Amino acid sequence: MVRITGGKLRGRSINSAETVELRPTTSFFREWIFNVLNNIIELSGTHVLDLFSGTGIISYEFLSRGAWSAVSVEKDGRLVSLIKSNKIAEDIKAPDVIHSECSMFLKNLIAKDSASQFNIIFMDAPYEKTSLTDDILELIFTNSGKFSEELIIIVETDKDKVLKIGEGFVIIKSKSSGTTKMSVIGRSD
């Protein structure tokens, strides 16, 4: 079980899985993310894209804090079923769960001109597959005109990962703890 750290659902738990590949974002970093975001964006009414969703905890954290919608994208069918199995509250919308490889989903979203609906993208690719993070960031930066003008990208990586930031974007804030680094990226203008 993973506990939601804030908002209307604070203290409630969602299902988790006992698997080596699964590494849910820690409560320390979830709280840090929302402390940073509360200073740069109004969370109420945001639309969140949660890539490499795992347990779906990030989607639930955003929905608990007032996000209008969250889409959890995960390629592992067992984890997709796990996210769908969570019934947290009647008054909070559950995330939409998409069973797909994340870069393919993002390419389709861009091709359909549907990427602009998301204000926030959270991504937490497996640490050992560092090219996934680079490829998805490059896809976003190359197609930045297709995304919201207020786009915020939150990237969880290994603490030693150096992110390649595209033109027109900056790292607003980053923090490292243990083996993890969290970076919040926004438009530079």
Secondary structure, DSSP 8 states (H G I E B T S, - for coil): -EE--SGGGTT-EE-----TT-----HHHHHHHHHHHTTT---TT-EEEEES-TT-HHHHHHHHTT-SEEEEEES-HHHHHHHHH----TTS---EEEES-HHHHHHHHHHTT-GGG-SEEEE---TT-HHHHHHHHHHHHHTGGGS-TT-EEEEEEETT------TTEEEEEEEEETTEEEEEEEE--
